[in-house]
Amino acid sequence: MEKRFVKEKQSNSEINDLPDSLLCHILSFLPTKDSVRSSLLSKRWRSLWLQVPVFDLDSLQFDGDVFGFIEFVDRFLESDENLALNRFKLFYHYEDIGDDDRFLESWIDALVRRRVHHLENELVWMPLSLYSCNTLVSLSLYHVALSYLEPEFVVSLPCLKVMHLDRVRYDKSIKRDGSNLETLITSCPVLEKLTIIRDSFELLEIIRVRSKSLKSFALVAEDSEVGLLEDHVVEIDAPKLERMSLCDHFNGEDGYTLDQDDDSYKRTMIRNFLTGMSTVSGMKIYFNTMEVIHDYSNLELLPQFSNLSWLHASFLESFLELLPTFLGCCPNLHTLLLELEFDKEEWQIKLSYVPPCFVSSLKYVELSTPVTTRTSGQMKLAIYFMRNCAALKKLTLSESFGDDIIKKIKKIPRRSRGCSIVTG
């Protein structure tokens, strides 16, 4: 017992010998709630949590004590304005705070003064001071309303590289043409990654993404009432774009269709869309968007995606015939993640055409299907890749294939002798 006490005393002494800067760095890996608990250790630790360059807090931790919550955040932000903040993450719940959110503006102003680098916050609206924070590197906003901007107002976020806008809403006084959002995006000269999650309350009729630096773009429609190709227009002008993910949950009975009698506007819109994303190197496409591409491919030739090396695509069994055609437009594809959704009725679709990438570049394929008794579709996919891919190194099968099917697949003759089959 005495030896154990001596060891613990030595350990505590070693920790106390560390400089404040290193102790604060260690505390920065903890939630603020746990960082504050360290103040009980000794007199030296009593105010150390106020010097930590990271703040991570949720209002639920105050059990409805609104004044205590506000006072706590105020104390932290006012503790040392000369100390820069690396990351500030704060979530509060409307039922806890109420309608009086005037304190938010003072918090944002304080963050700008303290040169915050990474901000993740759930705001009611976006204070004007945040539009000109010259130290922000990443910005994540949830349920935020963009403030109205006067024509002469200057927006400048010179260091912002990552922006995540989750269910952003717009005041009625803001135009529905998306000019405020467009201004926000174009005012980030080094922006590399942009994620926009939309909902049915959004008023915008058009989203313009214009950026000379953007490399990754994700657009998600969380509500079935939002149809990206049917009801809204998305313009993308990003010459350096490498990865794009589109997720549209529009799947009603009157879903998007395209046929010979459609006016030329829709076909031109889709043609421009496909041509515009033909330069990306990575792409994630959900089955709703793939269905539109399928209809379009019956009318016009698809463009070549010569730079595409990584593809994550979801297919319905009913338009699986598009798979060889689409892959034929990807001559340098290296990695393919394919999700197959089965229809109620079984479709007899032959996969006969062998795309050029099967012979030269496709090395990694991952197949995923729902748990099903329809093993014929699973076998069809596996046979198609194993018998035709000459450069394939690894075929990954989801656990939904089942042990029996996986054993059968492993017995299929492989064109690529170096191909291994794994379960993931």
Secondary structure by P-SEA (a helix, b strand, c coil): caaaaaaaaaaaaaaaaccaaaaaaaaccccaaaaaaccccccccccccccccbbbbbccccccaaaaaaaaaaaaaaccccccccbbbbbbbcccccccccaaaaaaaaaaaacccbbbbbcccccccccccccccbbbbcbbbbccccccbbbbbccccbbbbccccccccccccaaaaaaaaaacccccbbbbbbcccccccbbbbbcccccbbbbbbccccccccccbbbbbbcccccbbbbbbcccccccccccccccaaaaaaaaaaaaaacccccccccaaaaaaaaaaaacbbbbbcccccbbbbbbccccccaaaaaaaacccccbbbbbbbbcccccccccccccccccccccbbbbbbcccccaaaaaaaaaaaaaccccccbbbbcccccaaaaaaaaaccccccccccccc
